[in-house]
Amino acid sequence: MTKIVRLNNYHRINNFPKRSSLFKRVLSQAIFIFLVTKITLRKNHLEEADYLMANKLVEPGDLILAGGFRAVSGFFMGKFFTHSLLYIGQGECIHADSDGVDTISFKELFTAYDNLTILRPQIKENYDGTIKKTIVFARAQIGKPYDFYLEHRHDRYFCTQLINDSFKSAGFDTGVGIKDKIRQNFLWIFWRIRKVVKADDFLRGNFDTIFISQGLEEKNQIIKNISANKVL
């Protein structure tokens, strides 16, 4: 039987936007604790073989989609994947998580998540220059807080927004955008979860699938069909 398990990854969030109210800070902390709560004690599904293969294929500018389904967040954030990151080279990724925009080692993903795929942007011209600009923009956001309320602002970020804005800054259209106008009242958080771009949405964007982890073998064809037909 599954059960709620308290883990040592609970911690106090200190990186908030300036002038953020005490109420928003407390609510953000509560959202964080709720979403990271594990509902199973099982080991993550990614294997050493997944890392070795992915590490040979990944290149700077690749989009990494990772799926973690041991925590509550897995019920809200996507069918296959729950997080998105930008690979910047030298074994490092940039992403937006609960502590804000920061770097994380590529290898660490293979101990934290269950599923992983690598997508490569379909850039037609000046590939290297576009990737360089994308990474420069993403690096410039390091230190900005996480957008717990999915308000789609530029002084804070959630993971898919960081990816979209980074590529957009370099002139590349990911083919994925917000599904509706984002309501500015932060109490509409649950409505926004339905409308915001999720990691899975990039499967139907302007990307080629480079790698799919072994744990997704039975779903590989589904993911490839999604990528080829651009429907989800």
Residue, then its C-alpha position, 0 to 999 in steps of 0.5 A: m500500500t502506498k503511503i505518505v513519506r516525509l523526506n529530507n528534501y523538504h526545506r525552507i524556500n528563501n528565494f522569493p520575488k522582491r515585495s512578495s507578501l508574507f501570505k504568498r511566501v507561506l503559501s508558496q512554502a506550503i505548495f512546495i511541501f505538498l508537491v514534493t511529498k513522496i507517495t512511494l518508497r520505490k527506487n527511481h526507474l532510470e538506470e546507469a545504462d540510460y545515463l551512459m547512452a544519453n551522455k554520449l548523445v546530449e549536446p549543448g542546447d538540447l531540451i531535457l524532459a524528465g519525469g518524476f512520478r514518486a511525488v505528488s507533483g507527478f499527478f499534476m504536471g504531465k503524463f510522461f514528463t514533469h520537468s524541463l531543463l536546458y543542457i548547456g554543456q560540460g555535464e550541466c543543465i539550467h532549470a527552474d525549480s522550487d529554489g529558483v533558476d539554477t544549474i544542476s548536473f546532468k548525471e544527477l537527473f538519473t538518480a532523481y527521475d523515472n523517465l527522461t528524453i532528449l529533444r533537439p531543436q529544429i533550427k534551420e539556420n545558424y544553429d550554433g549561434t542560436i544555441k549560444k544565444t539561448i544559453v546566454f539568456a538562460r544563464a542570465q536568469i540564474g538566481k531569479p525565483y521560482d514562479f509558484y503561481l505560474e503568472h508568466r512574468h519575467d522576474r521569476y520563472f517556472c520550468t517550461q517558461l524558462i525554456n520557451d523564453s530562452f529559445k525565443s530570445a534567440g529567435f527560435d519558435t519552440g512551437v509551444g505556447i500558453k494555451d490561454k490568457i493567464r489570469q493575473n489573480f494568483l488564487w487562480i493557481f489550479w486553473r493555471i496548472r491546466k492551462v500552462v505549458k507542461a513538459d509533455d507539450f514540447l513533444r509536439g513542438n519543433f524538436d527532434t527526439i534524440f533519446i528515450s530512456q529504457g523505462l519508457e520502452e513500452k511508450n517509445q512508439i507513442i512518444k515518437n508518434i506524438s513527436a512526428n504527428k505533433v499531436l498530444 
